[in-house]
Amino acid sequence: MRAAVVAWAACVSLLFLPSLVPAGAGAEDEAAGGPPQGPYAAVLLKDLKTGRILKEHRADAPLPPASLTKIMTAALLLEQSKPTDTVAITRAASRTNGA
């Protein structure tokens, strides 16, 4: 049971992790007009009210889904489970590398 609670807490923590990044982080690089610096392959920043593209870097590059998939998985986990639920992890799954 403790492992299930720890896993549930870890998922919730990951949802709020991006809020710890300061709002102006990386603004100097973007103001200089260069490509954004960071651990990502592509960026698209769009003003949803006006539809204007504010910043892009390799926005059309074909890339596999990553972060959104993880967020959706965490959201579904939180929606469909309780902190007291037990999760069984096979030995093979525990040895699998992943992002």
N, C-alpha and C positions, 0 to 999 in steps of 0.2 A: 504494500500500500504506500509506503514511504516513497518508493521509486516512482509511482504514478503521480504523487503529489509534486515531486521534484520535476518530473517531465512536464506536467501541466504548468508549473510556475515558470519553467524555462521558456515555454512557448509564449506565455503572456509577456515575459520580459523582452523577448525578441520583437514583439509587436511595438513596444514602446522605445526600443533602442534608437531608432532614427530621430526621435524627439530630443536626444541628448546632443546632437550636432548643432553648433551655433548657427544662427540664421545666415550670417555673412560668410560662413566658411567657404573658401575657394573663390570669393568675389574678386580678389586681386587678379587671379588668372583669367577669369572671364572678362574683366574690365580691360585687360591687356589684349584681348582679341584672340588669344591662342586657344588651342583645344583644352578642354577641362582636364585637370589632373586628378587622378584617383584610380581606384581599383575597378574600373568598369570599361567595357569595350565600346559602348555607344551611349549617347545622351540626347534626349529631346525634352526641352522645356517649353511649354506652351501656356499662354494666358488663356484660360478656359472661358473667360468672359468675352474677350475680343476675338479669339481664335488665332491671334498672332503668335508666330514662333519666335520665342525670345532667344533661344540658344539651341544649336544642334551640332552634333559631332557623330558622323557615321550613322545617322538616323535610319537610313535605308538598308543597313547591313543586315543580312540574314543571320540571326542569332537564336540559339535555343532559349526557351523560357527559363528563368532562374528565380529571381526574387519574388515575382508575383505568384509563382507557383508555390513557393514556401509560405508566403503570407496567406494564400487561399487555403493551403493545407492546415495551417495553424488556426485560421478562422473556423474551418469545418470541424477541427478537433475540439475547439472550445464550444462550438454550438452543439455538437453531438455527444459530448461526454461530460462527466462530472469529475471533480477533483479526487473522488474516492474510487474511480474506475481503475481497474488493473489492466496494464498493457503487457502482453507477452511478446518478447523479442527473441527470435530464433538465434541460434549460435551463428548461422550463416549470415543473417542480417547484421549482427553485431560486428562481423568482420568486414563488412562492405564499406569501402571508402566512398565518400560523396561530398557534395558541397554543403 
